[in-house]
């Protein structure tokens, strides 16, 4: 297992290198010029001269030279660069935003599993019953409904019908835990509901497959209680593909949080991404993508390692 983890970690290096190339060069294809945007919003830029500002920011050299300088700062100094607009280290901006996105994602993931696993298990053990049809319909609805549409409805209709809307002023958790949870529970529920659909269907499918195995029939024949058969013998084996789905959802959750954070006014990585795209802040955008890619690669490794825990037949060498 240890050798496998070391090999996977070594493979992260060329993968991240390829990610940096794709991200750094592709974001330069976004229409618009950061210097022109600065000149339009900040008068001192126009007075100082666009070419002078371009030289100060290092944007007057070929793009491959810019990439080389950026990679040199990362490799030699561990520095992801400074914002083109504020001059602040981009790591400071991301560190300030990560707790917000992490809290939203963590709550959404918990809510998604609290919805998906019980419904998926019940649908499997009560196949073709009324509850099964309700659960399958729920799963299809969750997959079909986009998070931005559900989030907009949650904001608009309660405000029209009952004069209520979710809190939109961010309160840090350690300042007021109750108010913080009040602000996050609605967007996390919306995101979790949308994520739960595919997990629900996968849980039902795999439970049905496992429940038809010979060792499960043997467990039934021995007179074991339904709870023991389902949760001790069937569920653990059925969860292996489900873990894969959950692992694949985490990057999607990061992308989905961009929309949810914007709708519910959460100052996380999602809103920061939208802001830097609009401002053409290449350095911060490259850093965000590099960090997110690193997180995704580590999540994939964690998912693979989890297989060995869930299924003793899985061995890594």
Secondary structure, 3 states (H helix, E strand, C coil): CHHHHHHHHHHHHHHHHHHHHHHHHHHHHCCCCHHHHHHHHCHHHHHHCHHHHHHHCCCCCCHHHHHHHHHHHHHHHCCCCECCCCCCEHHHHHHHHHHHHHHHHHHHHHHHHHHHHHHHHHHHHCCCCHHHHHHHHHHHHHHHCCHHHHHHHHHHHHHHHCCCCCCCCCCCCCCCHHHHHHHHHHHHHHHHHHHHHHHHHHHHHHHHHHHCCHHHHHHHHCCCCHHHHHHHHHHHHHHHHHHHHHHHHHHHHHHHHHHHHHHCCCCCHHHHHHHHHHHCCHHHHHHHHHHHHHHHHHHHHHHHHHHHHHCCCCCCC
